[in-house]
Each structure stands twice: as structure tokens, then as C-alpha cells.
């Protein structure tokens, strides 16, 4: 029995990393439509050009939003995000890391957020929605993988 003059100690709460916060924010957007140029730190927006009539995210808009929820500002362009954060090898991947794809020797053309267990979350293309993909078992994404960064 607890002595009456001793206060209860609240249970310790586990602190989530910024990457885990970003991943949770991105996962909450599953099913949101792709919109070219769409997305901001506040959430889905109408895009530009072919995305002007659709409220949603493009790939860099989704990662910008997710990391903003974790308190980290990113640019809204895949090439800019590729130059932000610290480069990390694929073998050191953590939840929230940004994976970049395509573009040959120029800027990458696609960005996704790592969830863990080989899964990424991304806004793939016009006509699609925010979804998860098993990156580690995808011959397509493995072939066009360009690198990874850790924001924050």
C-alpha cells in the first residue's frame, strides 16, 4: 500500500524521434491524391499545372509536410531536399529518412520517406495516391535508388 504523503509517479512516456513523428504524419495521409506541386507544411493543397484541380501532395510536398510536423523545415523540391540533411548509407537507414530516386546524374526525380521494415511511403504520380511500397523488394525502386538523407 502506498504511503499517503508520497505522490504517485507518472509512468515514463517514451519519446518518439523526429523521424518517427514524420513517419506518423505521413502515414496519416495514406490515400490522399497525388497533386503536382501540392502540399505544404500545413497539409495537402491544390497543386500547380496538371495538379491545379487536385488537392493533395506531390512527393516532395508529402515529405515537406511530414518533417514539418516533426519541427524540421524542408524545401518543396526533390533536388533541394536531396541537398538538405545528412547523407546516410542505406545500411544505416532509420524511420523518417528520405530516400531519393531517378534523375540520372542530375537532381533526383522522386523522394519517399522510410517507415521501417523495408517500407517507404510516397506520393508516386498523377492519378495515384499516397501509399506504401516495399522498397527493399522492389526491383524498380532499387534500380533507380540515388541515396538517402536524414533531415534535422
Buried (B, 14 or more C-beta within 10 A) or exposed (E): EEEEEEEEEEEEEEEBEBBBBBBBBBBEBEEBBBBBBBBEBEBBBBBEEEBEEBBBBBBBBBBBBBBBBBEBEBEBBBBBBBEBBEEBEBEEBBBBBBBBBBBEEEBBBBBBBBBBEEBBBBBBEBEEBBBBBEBEEBEEBEEBBBBBBBBB
